[in-house]
Amino acid sequence: MVQVTELGYMGIGVKDLDTWKHFAATITADTLVVWGREDKLVPLRHGEILAERIPQAKLVVIAESGHTPMREKRETFRRIVPDFLIGQEEDFA
């Protein structure tokens, strides 16, 4: 099941790969996909596929982070989001 909140967060069940691959292609907004390199719950390959399917996506992979990079690497995450919003490029891998 795909759930999209009013803030644009897309929550997707791990088993719903086919569903979200189709849904991702319908997203038209610039999209930041943030993934933890060490995510054991949802493999990095899923993030790569998601970013490939969203036409205006940018994938940022955070090193030494698992499923919750926004908590595990707070300072890095806090730089990534504003940089994306103002259009700056930086390598966080």
C-alpha positions as CSV (number, residue, x, y, z in Angstrom):
1,M,0.0,0.0,0.0
2,V,1.3,3.5,-0.9
3,Q,0.5,6.3,1.5
4,V,1.2,9.9,0.7
5,T,0.8,12.4,3.5
6,E,0.0,16.1,3.2
7,L,3.7,16.8,3.5
8,G,4.5,14.6,0.5
9,Y,6.1,11.8,2.4
10,M,5.7,8.5,0.6
11,G,5.4,5.5,2.8
12,I,5.7,2.2,1.0
13,G,5.6,-1.4,2.2
14,V,8.8,-3.3,1.3
15,K,6.7,-5.9,-0.5
16,D,5.0,-3.3,-2.7
17,L,8.0,-2.8,-5.1
18,D,5.8,-3.2,-8.2
19,T,3.2,-0.7,-6.9
20,W,5.6,2.0,-6.0
21,K,7.6,1.6,-9.2
22,H,4.4,2.5,-11.1
23,F,3.5,5.3,-8.7
24,A,6.9,6.9,-8.7
25,A,6.7,7.5,-12.5
26,T,3.6,9.7,-11.9
27,I,5.5,12.1,-9.6
28,T,6.1,15.4,-11.4
29,A,7.7,17.5,-8.6
30,D,11.5,17.8,-8.0
31,T,12.0,15.0,-5.5
32,L,14.8,14.3,-3.0
33,V,15.2,10.6,-2.2
34,V,17.4,10.1,0.9
35,W,18.7,6.6,1.7
36,G,21.0,5.1,4.2
37,R,23.7,3.1,2.6
38,E,23.5,0.4,5.3
39,D,19.7,0.1,5.3
40,K,18.8,-3.5,6.1
41,L,15.1,-3.1,6.1
42,V,14.7,-1.6,2.6
43,P,17.8,-2.2,0.5
44,L,19.6,0.6,-1.3
45,R,18.7,-0.9,-4.6
46,H,15.1,0.0,-3.9
47,G,16.1,3.6,-3.4
48,E,18.0,3.6,-6.7
49,I,15.1,2.1,-8.5
50,L,12.8,4.7,-7.0
51,A,15.0,7.6,-8.0
52,E,15.4,6.2,-11.5
53,R,11.6,6.1,-11.9
54,I,10.8,9.6,-10.6
55,P,11.5,11.9,-13.5
56,Q,12.9,14.8,-11.4
57,A,14.5,12.9,-8.6
58,K,17.9,13.3,-6.9
59,L,19.2,10.4,-4.9
60,V,21.4,11.1,-1.9
61,V,22.9,8.1,-0.1
62,I,24.2,8.7,3.4
63,A,27.2,6.7,4.4
64,E,27.2,4.8,7.7
65,S,23.4,5.1,8.0
66,G,20.6,2.5,8.1
67,H,16.9,2.9,7.7
68,T,16.5,6.2,9.5
69,P,19.3,8.5,8.2
70,M,17.3,11.5,9.4
71,R,17.9,10.3,13.0
72,E,21.2,8.5,12.6
73,K,23.0,11.2,10.7
74,R,21.0,14.3,11.7
75,E,23.6,16.9,10.8
76,T,24.2,15.5,7.4
77,F,20.4,15.2,6.8
78,R,19.9,18.8,8.0
79,R,22.4,20.0,5.3
80,I,21.0,17.8,2.5
81,V,17.4,19.1,2.6
82,P,18.1,22.8,2.5
83,D,20.8,22.3,-0.1
84,F,18.3,20.5,-2.3
85,L,15.7,23.2,-1.8
86,I,18.1,25.9,-2.8
87,G,19.6,23.9,-5.6
88,Q,23.1,23.3,-4.3
89,E,25.0,20.1,-5.1
90,E,27.2,18.3,-2.5
91,D,28.4,14.7,-2.2
92,F,27.3,13.1,1.1
93,A,28.2,9.5,0.2
